Amino acid sequence: MRLMVYSHDAFGLGNLRRMLSICEYLLKDQTDLSILLVSGSPMLQAFRLPKGLDYIKLPCLNRGQSGTLFAKYLGTELEETLKWRSHLIHSAALHFKPDVLLVDKKPYGIQKELLSTLEHLETHQPKTQKVLLLRDILDSPVKTIGEWKRQGYYQAIQSWYDQVLVVGMAELFDVAQEYQFPLPIAKKVHYCGYIRKSSQGLNRMELRWFLRIKPSEKLVVVTPGGGEDGYPLVKAYLAGLKYLPNQVKVRSVILCGPEMPLSQQQDIQTQALQYSGVEVQAFTDNLIGYLDAADAVVSMGGYNTLTEILALDKRTVVVPRITPSQEQLIRAERFMHNGLIRAIHPNHLQPKSLMQAVIAQLEDRAAPSLELDFNGLPNIANQLSNLFLRPPDREPALA
């Protein structure tokens, strides 16, 4: 069986980490499966790839905080870069001949770079099943509905795709209802629950021993995800350490993220020297292990980071990103409403209030009002396994 995976890659590491988690689980679940991952993420080579998974690296794009796409490293025009990426994706499908195509987030890919591949598969390999994977929240309903209408995404799903898998819960955010999916599309939607990842390195006790955490000390892990826009959060946390009461003994590990500019990482390293018990790292491939070792976490509101924290039943303070998308803000609000986290709007971020929230989380033991479903990986595996065994059932593609 052959699965081709398209991973959206214009900002941060969230999409890549989520798709790699799915690929790794599928390879354990299906012994006769080969997976080809197609992505432009610059961090692909930093992850351990299991046997059965290979990848094609596309030229990098970036949309930064402004939301405007551009070629990240090459001095090429956007249109030229997109044509190049589209050709590489098409060529991969032509030669790999996937039984299932799993597409992350955008039905046509970035700037419709998947369109020629979809057309090719429909014409030359019509038995290939096409699946769209959506995270729990994309953006505000108003913005998402407008974009999907302009881009023709509703029609794309109805014409091209066999299933829509949502890694989330309708109880927290009903994607089909919030984004006004027409009935034919809503019938294709399956809510799979959130994704739970396992640690691949040192476990909780081993890491706490490695970090020399004393029984009387609390460990706080600070992670701004990929880190490209995480500097204000880390800076506020470091400045807030002076507000710690003397009786609260805290050790801190700051994971800057591989995409945080080097100058900002160096500034954080310098600031951290003012405080004892602070360790700064650029990147770890065992984030789950560090989260598991923590007593509390300070993070942004990305899907992967937040669900990984909550899957470990950790107390967290979230400062969500609010541009260019409202995704993290909406997720933080929904999760806070259900007692799962504490959240601070970035416009109100102050060192003292951030540290007060951290202390409150270290002391809080109240149970949340909603229990999250973390069976996302086995549910996705079940849905895809069924697709390998049955022919497509959908309307013909548009001419």
N, C-alpha and C positions, 0 to 999 in steps of 0.2 A: 504494500500500500504506500502511496506517495502523497504527502501533504506539502503544499507550498504556502508559506506564511508571508504576508506583506505587513511590515511593521512601520507604522507612522512614526516619523523621526525628526520633526522640525523643531522641537524644543524639549530639553531635559532628557532624563533617562526612564521616566515612568513607563512609557509605551513599550520600550525595548525590554525592560525587566519583567513586565507583565507577560509579554509574548514568550520570552525565554522560559518563564515558569511553566507556562502551558506546554511548551515544547518538551521540556524535561519530564513533566508528568506523563504526557502522552507516550513518550518513548519507554517509560517504565511500564505503562499500562498495555502497550501494543508492541509485541516483540518483533513483528514483521513490518514495522513502519520506518520509512525514511522521510526526513523533513528537510526542506530547503527554505531557509529564512532569507528574505530580501529586505534590506534596510540600509539607510544612510547614516545610522548612528556612528559617531566617531569612537564609541566605547565598546564596540562589538568584540574587539580583540582582548579586552580586559576581563571577559567572563569565561569561565570554564565551560566548554561545550561538550556535551555527552556524545558518545558514539551513536551514530544514526542521524546527527544534525550537522548540516553544513550551511554556509551562508554565502550570499553575494553582496558585496559592499557597494552601495550606490554613492555617487558624489554627494557630499553633505549639503543640506539646506539648513537655514535657521530663520526663525521668525522673531527672535528676540522679544523684548517686552513691548515693542511697538506693534507687533503683529504683522509687519511687512516682511515678506519672504525675500531671501537673497541667498546666493551661493556662499557657504560659510568660509571655505578655505581657498577655493579656486577663483581666479580672476575672470570668471565666465559670467555672461549675462544670464538672468533667471530663465528666460525662455529657452535658451540654448541648453542650459543645465537640465531643465525639465524634459526636453526632447531626448537627451542622452539617457537620463534615468528611465524614461518610458521605454526606450529601445532595449535597455538591459533587462527590464522586467519582462517585456514581451519575449525576448530571446530565452530567458530562463524558463518561462512557461512552455515555449515551443519545444525545447529539448528535454525538460524534466517530465513533461506530460503528467501533471498532478491529477490524482483522483479527487482531491478536495483542495479548494483554494480558501484560505482563511484570511480575511481582510480586516485590518485594525482601523476602526473609527470612521474613515471616510469611504463611502461606497465606490467612488471613482478614484480614490487615492488623492494625493496632493495635486491640486490643479489639473485633475483629470488624467494623471499620468498612467492610471490603470485601464483607461478605456480601450486602448488597442489590445490589451491582454484579454479583457473580458470578451471583446468581439472575436478574437482568435479562438478562445476556448469554446464559445458558443457555436462557431462555424466548424471547427476542426476536431473538437473534443467535447461534444455536447453532454456526455455523461459526467463531466467534471462538476461536482457539487460546489456551490459557492456560498460561503458563510460570512456574515458580517459580525464582528465582535465590537460591542459598545461597552464602555465603562458605565458606571451608575449615573453619572452626570456629565454632560458635555459642556453646557453653558446655560445661561438664562433661557427660559422658554421663548421669550420674545426674540432674542438674537438667533437662537438655534432654528426656530421655525422659519424665520425670514431667510436665513442662509440656506436651509434645506430646500425651500421653494425656489430660490434663485439658482441654486446649483443643480436642481432636478433630482435631488437625492431620493425623494419619495418614489418617483417613477423608476429610478435606478434599482431600488430594492424590490419593487414589485416585478420588474422585468428580468433582473439578472440573478437575484439571490434566492436561495432555498430556505435559509434560516437566518434569524437575527438572535445572537446570544448576548445577553446582558449580564455582565459580572457585577451584580448588585441585587438589591431587594426592592420589590414594588412597594413594600411597606414604608420605605424611606424615601424613595423617589421612583414613581411609576413612569418610566421612560415613554411608554406608548401613550399614556394619557397626557403627561406634561408637554410632550412634543407633538401632540395631536396626530398620531399615526392613523392613516385611513385603515378601515377594517381589514382589507386584504393584507396589509403589512403587519398590523397588530396580531393577526393570527399566526404569523411567522416568529413572533417574539417568545423567547424562553428566558426566564430569569434564573440564573444559575447560582446565585449567591456570591459571596466575596471569596477572593483567592487567599488561601493560607499557604505560606512558604515555609520550608523547613531549613534549619541552619545547616551550613555545609562546612563549618569550621569549629572552633572552640565553643563549648556550651556555656551556660550561665555560670556555673561554679568555676569552670576552668578560666573563663575570662576575668571573673572577679579576682581570682587568685593571681592571674597574670598582671592585672592592673593594681594589685596590692590594696584592694578595698578592704578596710577593716570592718568588723561586725557592727561597729557603732556608726559607720558612715553610710550615707546614701549616695547612689550613683545616678547622675543625671546625664543623659545622652542628648546632644543637640545635633539635629540633622536637617539641613535645608534641602534635601534631595540632591539633584544634580548640582545645585549651588550657584547657577548662573546669576540668580537674583536673590541669593540668600544672605548677602553681607549684612544688611540692616538687622536681620534677626539675630545673627551671631554677635554682632557688635553690641546690640541691646542686652543680650544675655551676659556678656562679659562685664559690661558696665553695671549690670544689676547685682553682680556678686558682692559688691560692697554693702548691699542692703540685707545680706543674710544675717539672721540673729546668731550670736555666738554659740548658742546651744544646738544649732542645726549644723551638723557636720556633713558637708557635701563635697563629693569629688565629681569632676566634670570631664566628659569626653566630647570634643567637638569634631564632627566629621564634615569638613567644609564642602565636599562634593567636587568631583573632577572637573566640572565646568565653571567653577568659581575662578575669576581672573587671578593670575599668580600674584599680582600686586596686592590684591585684597587678602589672599591667603597669608602673605608675608606680614601684612598689617595685623591680622588676627594673631599670628604667632607672636608678634611683638607685644600686643596688648595682653596676651595670656601670661606673659612672663611676670606681670604685676601680681598674679594670684597664685597661691599654692594649690596643688591638687587639680590642675587643669592640663589636660593632654589634647593636642590638636593633631588631627590627621587629615590628609587630603582626600583619601578614598579607602574604602574597605570592600572586599568582595564577600564579607560575612556580616552585613548589616543586621541580619536577623539575630546573630549571636550577640551583638552589642545591645540590640533592643531587648533581648531576653535577659541580659545581665543587668539592665537598668531598673531603678526604682521609679523613675519618672522620665519622660521624654519631652523635649521641646522640638517642634517641627513645623513645617508648613503643611498645607492641606492637600497634598497630592494623593491620588487614589492609592498607590502602592504603599507609600510610607504610612499613611494613616491606618489602612486596613491591616498592615503587618503589625503595627503597634497594638491595635485592639485585639488582634488574634492571639496575642500574648498576654492579654488582660493587663496592659500597662496603663498607668495614669499619664495623660499627656496634655500639654498646653499647645494649642495650634494657633499660628499666626498665618492665615491664608494669603495666597497671592490673589490680587484683585484685578490685575491687568495682564494681558489683553482680554482675558476670559474671566467670567464670574464663577467658573466651575468650583474652584476651591472654596470660595466664600459660601456658596450654596451648600456644599458638602459640610463645611464646618458648622453652619447654622443648623442643618438637619441633625447632625450628630450631637451637637450641644443640646438641642431641644429634647433629645432622647436620653440625656444624662451620660453620654458616652465620653465626652471630652469637655475641657474648658477652652474657650476661644477668645482671642483678642483681635479686633480689627486692626490691620496694619496702620491705619491713620491714627490710631490711639495707642500705638506701641510706645511704651516708655520703660526704661530699665527697671524702675521701682515696681511698677504694676506687673511687669513680666515676672519678676522674682517673687512677688507676693502670690501670683497664680501658681508658680512652681511649688512654693511651700505649701499652699493649700492642697495641691494634688498629692504631695508626699504624705499629707495627713488624712486625705479623704478616703473613706472606704465604703461610700454609698454605692449601692448596686444600680446599674442603668435601668431605664424603664423598658428597653427593647433589647432582646438578645439577637445578635447578628448571626447569620447563616454563613459559615466559612467552608461550605462544600463546593466552592466554585470549580476547583480542578477536577474532581471526579464527575461532577455534573457536565462539564464541558466535554470530558473524555467520553461519557456515555452518549451525548448528542452526536459527536463526530463519528463514533464507532457505528452508530445507526446509519449515518450517511454513507459510510463506505459500503454498506450492504444493500442500499436501495437506489433506484434510478431517480433522476430529478423530477419534481412535480411543480412546475411554475409556468407562467405565461411566456410566450416567445419574446425575445429581446426586440427592442425598437429598431426599426430599419435605420 
